[in-house]
Amino acid sequence: MKTTVYTVDATTPMLIHSTSFGSQTIYIQATTQDVHIGGSNVSAAVGLDVAKNTTTQLFLDEQETLYALAATGTATVKVLSPSNS
């Protein structure tokens, strides 16, 4: 497993993970404030919420992408994923 840390803002969705081959289970943690996750069109209205200091487990199918957007300002997001991703 490997951990990648991202800083995301509240205006432009940032790509935080993609799967190039095979399905993967990943873990996401918002460490500084709540974030919204989803596709490239993620927003407060259509994204899933990840609350500050909680860990969310996600299953991503092959060829999927995941974006994040801070609730306000900027947020730090940690992603734990398989080493071969």
TORZA-755914 format. One record per residue (C-alpha): residue in three letters; x, y, z. Coordinates in steps of 0.02 Angstrom, whole numbers, plus 50000, padded with zeros to 5 digits. Example, Ala and Ser with C-alpha at 12.3 -4.5 7.8 and 13.67 -1.06 7.14 Angstrom:
TORZA-755914
rec kolkol:ALA; xx:50615; yy:49775; zz:50390
rec kolkol:SER; xx:50684; yy:49947; zz:50357
***
This chain:
TORZA-755914
rec kolkol:MET; xx:50000; yy:50000; zz:50000
rec kolkol:LYS; xx:50053; yy:50180; zz:49974
rec kolkol:THR; xx:49990; yy:50345; zz:50041
rec kolkol:THR; xx:49976; yy:50502; zz:49934
rec kolkol:VAL; xx:49934; yy:50672; zz:50007
rec kolkol:TYR; xx:49841; yy:50805; zz:49906
rec kolkol:THR; xx:49794; yy:50986; zz:49939
rec kolkol:VAL; xx:49627; yy:51025; zz:49857
rec kolkol:ASP; xx:49534; yy:51189; zz:49844
rec kolkol:ALA; xx:49351; yy:51237; zz:49840
rec kolkol:THR; xx:49343; yy:51295; zz:49658
rec kolkol:THR; xx:49428; yy:51167; zz:49545
rec kolkol:PRO; xx:49404; yy:50978; zz:49567
rec kolkol:MET; xx:49572; yy:50889; zz:49583
rec kolkol:LEU; xx:49607; yy:50714; zz:49522
rec kolkol:ILE; xx:49656; yy:50614; zz:49676
rec kolkol:HIS; xx:49654; yy:50436; zz:49608
rec kolkol:SER; xx:49632; yy:50337; zz:49449
rec kolkol:THR; xx:49637; yy:50152; zz:49408
rec kolkol:SER; xx:49725; yy:50101; zz:49249
rec kolkol:PHE; xx:49705; yy:49913; zz:49265
rec kolkol:GLY; xx:49601; yy:49805; zz:49379
rec kolkol:SER; xx:49482; yy:49855; zz:49517
rec kolkol:GLN; xx:49547; yy:49930; zz:49679
rec kolkol:THR; xx:49490; yy:49968; zz:49854
rec kolkol:ILE; xx:49559; yy:50134; zz:49918
rec kolkol:TYR; xx:49542; yy:50232; zz:50079
rec kolkol:ILE; xx:49517; yy:50420; zz:50088
rec kolkol:GLN; xx:49541; yy:50533; zz:50239
rec kolkol:ALA; xx:49506; yy:50720; zz:50246
rec kolkol:THR; xx:49624; yy:50786; zz:50379
rec kolkol:THR; xx:49594; yy:50974; zz:50386
rec kolkol:GLN; xx:49411; yy:50996; zz:50341
rec kolkol:ASP; xx:49265; yy:50912; zz:50252
rec kolkol:VAL; xx:49284; yy:50873; zz:50066
rec kolkol:HIS; xx:49170; yy:50818; zz:49925
rec kolkol:ILE; xx:49220; yy:50672; zz:49812
rec kolkol:GLY; xx:49154; yy:50611; zz:49646
rec kolkol:GLY; xx:49182; yy:50623; zz:49460
rec kolkol:SER; xx:49260; yy:50768; zz:49366
rec kolkol:ASN; xx:49099; yy:50867; zz:49394
rec kolkol:VAL; xx:49106; yy:50850; zz:49584
rec kolkol:SER; xx:49026; yy:50991; zz:49684
rec kolkol:ALA; xx:48940; yy:51014; zz:49851
rec kolkol:ALA; xx:48775; yy:50974; zz:49763
rec kolkol:VAL; xx:48826; yy:50811; zz:49676
rec kolkol:GLY; xx:48978; yy:50748; zz:49773
rec kolkol:LEU; xx:48987; yy:50626; zz:49918
rec kolkol:ASP; xx:49043; yy:50706; zz:50080
rec kolkol:VAL; xx:49196; yy:50646; zz:50175
rec kolkol:ALA; xx:49195; yy:50725; zz:50349
rec kolkol:LYS; xx:49354; yy:50790; zz:50429
rec kolkol:ASN; xx:49455; yy:50655; zz:50518
rec kolkol:THR; xx:49351; yy:50510; zz:50453
rec kolkol:THR; xx:49413; yy:50372; zz:50338
rec kolkol:THR; xx:49306; yy:50318; zz:50192
rec kolkol:GLN; xx:49331; yy:50155; zz:50098
rec kolkol:LEU; xx:49292; yy:50155; zz:49912
rec kolkol:PHE; xx:49293; yy:50021; zz:49779
rec kolkol:LEU; xx:49346; yy:50086; zz:49608
rec kolkol:ASP; xx:49319; yy:49983; zz:49452
rec kolkol:GLU; xx:49447; yy:49977; zz:49311
rec kolkol:GLN; xx:49472; yy:50141; zz:49216
rec kolkol:GLU; xx:49386; yy:50247; zz:49349
rec kolkol:THR; xx:49441; yy:50419; zz:49411
rec kolkol:LEU; xx:49405; yy:50505; zz:49576
rec kolkol:TYR; xx:49407; yy:50692; zz:49608
rec kolkol:ALA; xx:49400; yy:50794; zz:49769
rec kolkol:LEU; xx:49344; yy:50971; zz:49810
rec kolkol:ALA; xx:49363; yy:51062; zz:49977
rec kolkol:ALA; xx:49206; yy:51120; zz:50065
rec kolkol:THR; xx:49286; yy:51293; zz:50084
rec kolkol:GLY; xx:49462; yy:51361; zz:50060
rec kolkol:THR; xx:49588; yy:51219; zz:50047
rec kolkol:ALA; xx:49590; yy:51045; zz:50121
rec kolkol:THR; xx:49716; yy:50905; zz:50141
rec kolkol:VAL; xx:49662; yy:50734; zz:50079
rec kolkol:LYS; xx:49758; yy:50572; zz:50107
rec kolkol:VAL; xx:49731; yy:50424; zz:49990
rec kolkol:LEU; xx:49790; yy:50249; zz:50036
rec kolkol:SER; xx:49796; yy:50137; zz:49883
rec kolkol:PRO; xx:49880; yy:49977; zz:49821
rec kolkol:SER; xx:50064; yy:49998; zz:49779
rec kolkol:ASN; xx:50037; yy:49940; zz:49600
rec kolkol:SER; xx:49913; yy:50079; zz:49560
***
